[in-house]
């Protein structure tokens, strides 16, 4: 047995010597990359369909590009409506801001097109669906759900715009999204949640709220209301948050720097 073990060890040593140096480096690099936390910058921006910039989507794209998030959820987005000249606003913003992957979720039909939310991502979107949310007699709402691939890991990304008219209706919408996230190993939810009551987010068990009671950032100009937010599942570490102030919308762009460790 000793002779066999010695022979195996000798062969292994010879194979290691025979392996090209660059192959060893690549293997080491892959192992290191797999174990390192992933830095992900996330943003949420209600753009008021571009109304405050005369539907010049290059202006809004510049806002996004200067913050440079890896993923951003957009709310109050028009798609090919007559009031924005029939253009594909999502495609324009994505291309001008430098995003290869993007999707639109329609909540309602509007002026010859659609109105809802959108997602821009630097990570590949492997799957995408729009899920209608119960809105009672109020404006119809939905949530966009993208399955992203981030350094080999599946990441579920949700983006929404909840009802402002009724706390009860909004509670049902929160619960519906929480049910979806409960099936995910790791997830992010961005949105204009139309509430500054952080207790409403308690349905996301074990999650971290980027805009929170300890560090609250007003995202609705002229008020102290932190109604735009980012919800992070377990596995994410919240590093920092900030807002981009300008008059290009009736909301500020809210963003968070995070690390994904698992």
Helices and strands as residue ranges (DSSP letters): H 2-18, H 21-35, E 38-46, G 48-53, H 57-67, E 71-79, G 82-84, H 89-97, E 101-110, E 113-121, E 124-133, E 141-150, E 153-161, H 167-181, E 187-192, G 198-203, E 208-209, E 228-232, E 236-244, E 253-260
